[in-house]
Amino acid sequence: MPLGSGESRQGLTYTLGAFAIWGLVLPIFMKLLAHVSPVEVVVHRIIWALPFAVALLLWQGSLSHALSHFRNARTVALAALTATLISLNWGTFVYAIGAGRAVEAALGYYINPLVNVALAAIFLGERPTRLQSVAITLAVIGVGVMTAKAGGLPWISLVLALTFGTYGLLRKMVPVGASEGFFLEVALLSIPSLIAILFFVPDVHFLSNGLETTLLLVAGPLTAIPLILYAAGARLLDYTTVGILQYLVPTLLAVTAVFLFGEPFNHWQFVAFAFIWTALGIYTWSLLNGQRRRRRAPGIASVEAVEAPPR
């Protein structure tokens, strides 16, 4: 897509790199770990992300400032809550990939932007536009179609969308940047993770299931790198550009699931996805219209890009 006057190719490169990792590299990576418990995979994502986060803060010269946040009880409480939500999101995603249900995961990330609009309306008093309300309605119909034909709620899709959406909502309340927030979350999760791996994972694969599995479990950089790329790219792109590009993640995931993992994609799933895709088209149109109006308004700058939560 053509870039706006305040955007850069470097920002586009960073953002596309992050989305390619989230939508293509990470699912393949997790598929190779399908034989490992999702709990163990998530635990290792947390444990090995911590030294990477510390090294990043040392390089940025902000480790002492990040540590000072532990003296603020409200910040710690909010970070603990966001850490719990993101670990639940990670665990559900890992389970979906390993269980051959990556298409459902893709649906969850498709409806996530619409969940964000709904949560903002409920908790922040931000009224959706008419077009956004239509988009949300179509998304609900799409979920309803999958529910009716699958014999139950597509819980993987809903858990991923709701945990990620709620995470983003609460993350706005934590007064820290992307790198420091990531450090706080993995630091708070590290001790529960060690307890889980020592006492609640009966069949530990780390160091006991071959070198390949052990190396795959040491995934700290793969957890942090796309977040850092996204945060860097988002500062150089308009919010609307980032929002539209974000649909690449579930698109890549769905394509990978069907054509690489061989997951089925029946006509009822296509009907449900068609409702979601139509909803996203309407939502994107509303974003583009809003961006054009802001650019025409005198003295109003383009919307500043926001950072995305880590996945």
FENVENPE-V458372 format. One record per residue. N is the residue number from 1. PHI is phi in radians with two decimals (999 if undefined). OMEGA is omega in whole degrees, 0 to 359 (none if undefined). BURIAL is + if it has 9 or more other C-alpha atoms within 8 Angstrom, else -. Layout:
n = <N N>
phi = <PHI PHI>
omega = <OMEGA OMEGA>
burial = <BURIAL BURIAL>
This chain:
n = <1 2 3 4 5 6 7 8 9 10 11 12 13 14 15 16 17 18 19 20 21 22 23 24 25 26 27 28 29 30 31 32 33 34 35 36 37 38 39 40 41 42 43 44 45 46 47 48 49 50 51 52 53 54 55 56 57 58 59 60 61 62 63 64 65 66 67 68 69 70 71 72 73 74 75 76 77 78 79 80 81 82 83 84 85 86 87 88 89 90 91 92 93 94 95 96 97 98 99 100 101 102 103 104 105 106 107 108 109 110 111 112 113 114 115 116 117 118 119 120 121 122 123 124 125 126 127 128 129 130 131 132 133 134 135 136 137 138 139 140 141 142 143 144 145 146 147 148 149 150 151 152 153 154 155 156 157 158 159 160 161 162 163 164 165 166 167 168 169 170 171 172 173 174 175 176 177 178 179 180 181 182 183 184 185 186 187 188 189 190 191 192 193 194 195 196 197 198 199 200 201 202 203 204 205 206 207 208 209 210 211 212 213 214 215 216 217 218 219 220 221 222 223 224 225 226 227 228 229 230 231 232 233 234 235 236 237 238 239 240 241 242 243 244 245 246 247 248 249 250 251 252 253 254 255 256 257 258 259 260 261 262 263 264 265 266 267 268 269 270 271 272 273 274 275 276 277 278 279 280 281 282 283 284 285 286 287 288 289 290 291 292 293 294 295 296 297 298 299 300 301 302 303 304 305 306 307 308 309 310 311>
phi = <999 -1.19 -1.51 -1.30 -1.13 -1.67 -1.85 -2.41 -1.15 -1.11 -1.09 -1.12 -1.11 -1.02 -1.16 -1.10 -1.09 -1.09 -1.20 -1.14 -1.17 -1.13 -1.61 -2.18 -1.16 -1.12 -1.05 -1.10 -1.01 -1.23 -1.15 -1.17 -1.84 -1.09 -1.42 -1.81 -1.01 -0.98 -1.11 -1.14 -1.08 -1.13 -1.01 -1.24 -1.04 -1.27 -1.06 -1.42 -1.35 -1.08 -1.08 -1.14 -1.12 -1.12 -1.07 -1.12 -1.18 -1.11 -1.14 -1.41 1.29 -2.16 -1.12 -1.10 -1.16 -1.11 -1.13 -1.16 -1.17 -1.20 -1.46 -1.78 -1.09 -1.15 -1.11 -1.11 -1.11 -1.16 -1.13 -1.13 -1.20 -1.15 -1.11 -1.10 -1.13 -1.25 -1.21 -1.14 -1.10 -1.03 -1.08 -1.15 -1.11 -1.08 -1.07 -1.06 -1.14 -1.18 -1.56 1.27 -2.20 -1.19 -1.08 -1.12 -1.10 -1.07 -1.04 -1.06 -1.34 -1.20 -1.47 -0.99 -1.04 -1.30 -1.10 -1.04 -1.09 -1.13 -1.14 -1.10 -1.19 -1.32 -1.80 -1.97 1.22 -1.54 -1.24 -1.22 -1.24 -1.06 -1.09 -1.15 -1.12 -1.09 -1.06 -1.09 -1.07 -1.12 -1.12 -1.09 -1.09 -1.04 -1.11 -1.09 -1.08 -1.13 -1.11 -1.15 -1.50 -1.60 1.40 3.10 -1.08 -1.29 -1.11 -1.09 -1.06 -1.22 -1.10 -1.09 -1.18 -1.26 -1.19 -1.22 -1.16 -1.16 -1.00 -1.08 -1.11 -1.26 -1.08 -1.13 -1.54 -1.55 -1.38 -2.40 -1.37 -1.09 -1.16 -1.19 -1.13 -1.07 -1.07 -1.02 -1.17 -1.23 -1.14 -1.18 -1.51 -1.13 -1.17 -1.01 -1.17 -1.09 -1.09 -1.10 -1.24 -1.46 -2.14 -2.13 -1.96 -1.21 -2.08 -1.36 -1.69 -1.12 1.18 -2.29 -2.30 1.67 -1.14 -1.07 -1.10 -1.07 -1.15 -1.15 -1.26 -1.41 -1.99 -0.95 -1.05 -1.18 -1.32 -1.55 -1.01 -1.10 -1.07 -1.16 -1.05 -1.12 -1.04 -1.21 -1.22 -1.11 -1.24 -1.86 -2.21 -1.19 -1.02 -1.09 -1.06 -1.11 -1.08 -1.24 -1.08 -1.09 -1.19 -1.11 -1.09 -1.17 -1.14 -1.08 -1.13 -1.15 -1.09 -1.09 -1.09 -1.38 -1.64 -1.83 -1.51 1.28 -1.30 -1.24 -2.49 -1.45 -1.20 -1.25 -1.10 -1.09 -1.08 -1.09 -1.13 -1.08 -1.09 -1.14 -1.10 -1.12 -1.06 -1.18 -1.08 -1.15 -1.09 -1.10 -1.04 -1.14 -1.13 -1.13 -1.11 -1.10 -1.12 -1.12 -1.14 -1.16 -1.22 -1.38 -1.25 -1.22 1.38 -1.96 -1.38 -1.14 -1.12 -1.35 -1.17 -1.89 -1.45 -1.69 -1.18 -1.22 -2.04>
omega = <180 182 176 185 182 185 183 176 178 177 178 179 179 185 178 177 179 182 177 178 181 187 185 185 184 176 178 179 182 178 177 179 183 181 182 178 177 179 180 179 181 179 181 175 181 186 184 174 184 178 177 179 178 179 179 180 176 179 179 182 185 181 181 178 178 179 181 180 179 177 180 186 181 179 180 181 179 179 177 179 178 178 178 180 184 177 175 177 179 182 179 179 180 178 182 180 182 183 180 181 181 177 177 177 179 178 179 180 173 184 182 179 179 173 178 179 180 179 178 179 184 190 183 179 179 184 177 175 179 180 179 177 176 180 179 179 179 178 178 177 179 177 179 178 180 179 183 185 179 180 179 180 173 192 179 179 184 179 180 182 184 180 180 179 179 176 181 179 180 181 177 183 180 188 179 179 186 184 181 178 177 178 180 184 182 177 180 181 188 181 174 179 178 178 181 184 182 190 188 175 188 185 184 182 182 180 181 183 178 183 183 180 180 180 178 181 179 191 181 180 180 175 188 188 180 177 181 177 180 181 179 181 183 179 184 181 173 179 182 179 180 181 180 179 183 178 176 183 179 178 177 180 180 179 178 181 186 189 180 180 178 179 180 177 187 186 178 173 177 178 179 179 179 176 181 180 177 178 180 176 178 180 179 178 179 177 181 178 178 179 180 179 180 181 179 183 181 173 180 181 176 184 179 179 179 181 179 176 178 177 none>
burial = <- - - - - - + + - - + + + + + + + + + + + + + + + + + - + + + - + + - - - + - + + + + + + + + + + + - + + + - + + + - - - + + - - + - - + + - - - - + + - + + + - + + + + + + + + + + + + + + + + + - + + + + + + + + + + + + + + + + + + + + + + - - - - - - + - - + + + + + + - + + - + + + + + + + + - - - - + + - + + + + + + + + + + + + + + + + - - + - - - + + + + + + + + + + + + + - - + + + + + - - - + - - - + - - - - - - - + + - + + + + + + - + + + + + + + + + + + + + + + + + + - + - - - - + + + + + + + + + + + + - - - - + - - - - + + + + + + + + + + + + + - + + + - + + + - - + - - + + - - - - - - - - - + - + - + + ->
